[in-house]
Amino acid sequence: MNDIFRYSLIRLLQGIGIIIGVSVFLFVMLRSMPVDPIALMDSPEYQLTQEEKDAITQAWGFDQPIFIQYFAWVGGILRGDFGISLRYRYDVLELIKPYIPFTLNLSLWTMFFIGLIAIPTGLALAYHHNKLPDRAFLFFSIVINAIPSFWLGFILIYLLGFRLGIFPISYEGGFMSWVLPVFTNVFLGFSGLARFVRSEVLNTNHERFVATAYSKGLTKKRVMTGHVLRNALIPIFIMFITNLPFIISGSVIIEMVFGLPGMGMLLLNCTQSLDFPVVQTLVLFISVLVVMCNVLGDIATAVLDPRARLSFKRRAAA
């Protein structure tokens, strides 16, 4: 257990280091753009006097060196202060909060249907290994992976929304507004997990306990569902954890296509208006989610997978 704890601590420290590196790169990249943030705040609706501009520059530290601005930004984050939106003149965290449920709703429904479709599909492909359904799906998955999500989204909007009028072409509230975004995410995402399930089931199928199950006279279907799949669920579960950030980032793109009022639309609007504090917060949130889910996936592997625990014991013995 001490070896697993040491490994988990190392992976956690590595994850924190990556997050710090991402935050530095993100901050320097955005602040190095040839744009005056005070000029962005000065609009026909909110005309600023020179005294107000000077006061904002001093209060927000825009006149300080970039490394001092960075540490001030990080210090604010640690206190729960993510800054003020340049466009909306509103607290960034309070601005983002109403958009989060839409993104999480889309992401969670996507994960649910991907798991519901991909796990039985992967098991069926492993059951019919190297047969026509297996080879046909592998070719089909290659074609799916080559399709950009925004392209498929626009095609579905045009055919099923504009031409046939079955679904709304943008978010109007209600169940029908969620069908096309969820379908687009699931259609483009389930093949990868299905191939992963297929691979894990085939690898598990070569373990000794499987041969023992066959020697007891169990049918292939019983062995695949009762023994092989059950033992393959650990890496599949970990795959779900590590894929969560990519599903959320993919949902951000889908939101832009279908006009869902989630973090994707907010990121698009704030990027177009060069609203640095909001863009920094959203991108940092996604980056932290990616890193932490990968770290949790590695730790879960070390804790749940008996093969990983055995490798730690062997290292300790050596």
N, C-alpha and C positions, 0 to 999 in steps of 0.2 A: 504493500500500500504506500510505503514511503517513496518508492520509485515512481509510482503513478502520480503522487502528490508533487514530486520534484518535476516530473515531466509537465504536469498541468501548470505549475508555476512558471516554468520556462516558456511555455507556449503563451501564457497570459502576458508575460513581460515582452515577448516578441510582438504580440498583438498591439500592446500599448505603444511600443516603438514605431510600428508601422502607422498607427493612427497619428502620432506626433509628426512623422514624416509627411503624411498626406496633408495634415493641417498646415504645415509650413509651406508646402508646394502650392496648395490651394490659395492661401492668403497672399503669398508673394505674386502668384500669377495674376490674381484679380487686381491687386493694388498696383501692379506694374503696367496696367492698361492705361493708354494715354487719354484718360477721362478724369475730369474734375468732379468729385462727388458733390461738391457744393453747387456746381452749375446744374447738376441733375435735380437738385432740390428747388432751384430757382425756376419757377414756371409761371405762366400767366395767372394760374389760380393762387399760387403762393409766392408772390414777389417779395424777395428779401432785400433789405437795405444792406449797405456795406457793413454797418455795425453788427447786424444780425449774422452776416456771413463770417465776419471775424470771430464772433462769439462761438458760433457752431464749430468753426475750424479749431479753435482752442479747446472747446469742451470735448470734442470727439478725437482730439489728438492728430488731426490730419496734417498739422505742421511739424509733427515729430518724426524722427527717423523710422523706417519701416519696421525694424526689429522691436522698437519700443511699442509701436502700434500693435504688432503681433502679440507681445506679452500682455498688453492691455486687453486685447480681444480674448485671449485664453483665460486671463484672470476673470473677465466678465462671465465667460462660459462656466467656469468653476463656481461662480456665485449664482448661476442661473440667469444671467443677463446676456442675451444674445444680440443686443443692440437694438437700434431703431431703423425701421424700413425707410429708405430714402424716398421711395415713391409714395407709400401710403402714410408716412409719418406716424407709424404705429409700432408698438413693441413686436419684435420679430416672432417670439414664441407665441404670443397671443394671436398673431396674424396667421401662423401656421396651423394652430390647433383645429380650427373648423375644417381644414382640408384633409387632415390625417384619416378620419373615419372612412372617407370615400376610397382612398388608396388601400387601406387595410381591408375594407370590404371586398374590393376587386381582387386583391392578392389572396385572401383566405378562400374565397369561392374558387379561384383558379387552382390553388393547391388541393382543395377538396376534390374537384373533378379530375385533376391530373392523377391523383392517387387512385381514385375510383376506377379510372380507365386504364392507367398505365400498369398497375400491378397485375390484374388479370391478363392483360395483353402480353406482358413480359413472361408470365408463367405459361401461357398458351404457346408462345414462340419457343420457349425452352422445351416444352412438351413435344412440339413438332420440329425439333432442331434439324436444320439442313434440308427440310422439306419445302415445298412450294410456298406455303404461307409465310414461313420464316424468311426465305430469300426475298419474297415480294415485299414484305414489310421493311426489310433492311434497305431495299432500293427506295421505297416510299419515304422512309425517314430521311434519307439523303436529300430527296427533293424538298421535303418540308423544311429542313434546316437551311436550305438555300433561299427560302422565301422571307423577305423583310416583313416585320410585323406591321409597319405602317402601310406597306403596299397591300397586304391582305386586308387590313382594316378599311382602306379606301375602296377596294373592290367590293367588299361586303356592303359598305354604305351605299355604293352606287347601285348594286344589283338588288339587294333586299330592302334598302331604304328608299332610294330615289326612284328606281324603276318600278319595283313591285309594291312599294309602300307598306311592307309588312312590319318593318321596325322603324323607329324614329332615326333620323340622320344625325341627331345630336341629343345630348342628355335633356330629357323632359321630366324626369322623375318616374318612379314606378318600375315594375318588373321588366317591362319590354326594353327599357333603356339600358339594362344590364346584360341582356342576352348576347348581343354582338361583341361587346368588349370581352366578356368572359369566354365566349366561344373562340375568339381570336387568340387569346392567351393560352387556352387549353389546347387548341389545335396545333399551335406551334411549340408547345412545351411538353406534351405527353410522350412524344416519340423518344426523346432522350432518356427519360426515366424508364420507359418500357424496355429500351435496349439495355439499360443498366440492370434492371430486374432480370432480364434474360441472361445476362452475363453472370450475375451473382448466383442465379439458380443453377446454371450449367457448372460453375465452379464448385458449388456445394454438392452437386450431384456426384462428384468424384470422391467425396469423403468416405471413410470406412463405415461410418454408421449407416450410410445409405445402402451400401452393399449388404450390411447386416439386416436392414429392413426388407430388402428384396429376398434374402435367404429365408426369412420367416414366412414367405409366401404372399406378402402384400402386393396389391396391384400397383401399376405404375402411377395411376392417378392418385391413389391413397398415399404413396410415398412422396409424390411431388407436392401435394397440398398439406399433408400432415407432418412431414419431416423436413423436406428440402426447403420449402418456402418459409417455414417457421424459423429455421436457422439462418436463412438469407435476409430476414427482416431487419437484422441489426444494421448492416451496411446500407440497406434501403432507407431506414429511418434516419441515419446519419446523412445520407444523400439529400433527404428532405430538408434537414437543418441547413446544410451548406447551400442549398438552392434557393432558400427563402429570400436572400437579398436580391438575387437575380430576377426572381419573380416580381419583387416589388419594383425594381428598376425597370423591368419590362412593362409593368403596369403603368409606370409614369409615362412611358412613350404612348401606350394605348390610350391613356387619358387625354393626351394632346390630340390624338386622331379623332376620338369620339366625343370630345368636349365635356368630359366628366370633370366636375369641380373638385379635383383632388390635387395632390402635391405636384403632379405633372403640369397641370395648367398654371399653377402658381409659379413653378420654376420657369416655364416658358415665358410668362408675362414679365417676371422679374429679370430674366436674362435679356429680354428685348429692351427693357428700360434700364438695364445695367444697375439694378438694385443690389449692390454688393452684399450687404448684411444678410439678406434673405437667401441669395444664391449660395453664399458661404455656408449658411446653416443647413440648407437642404442637402447640398453635396456632401458636407461633413456627416450628416445623419446617415446617408446611404453608405458612405465609406466605413463608418463605425459599424454599421449593421453587417456589411460584408466581412470585415475583419473578425468581429466577435462571433458571427455564426461559424466561420471557418475554425476559429479557436475552440468553440464549443463542440464542433464536430470532431475535432482531433481528440479532445478530452473525453467525449462520449465513446469514441472508439477505444481509447485506453481503458475505460471503466467497464464497458459492456462486452467488448469482444474478448473471449477467452484466449484467442491466439495472441492478442496484444499483451494481455496479462502474463502469458507464458514467456513472451519475449523479454518482458521486464525482469522476470525471475531469472532468466538465463543471463541477462546482463549483470544482475546483482551477484549471481554465483560466480561469474567470470571475474 
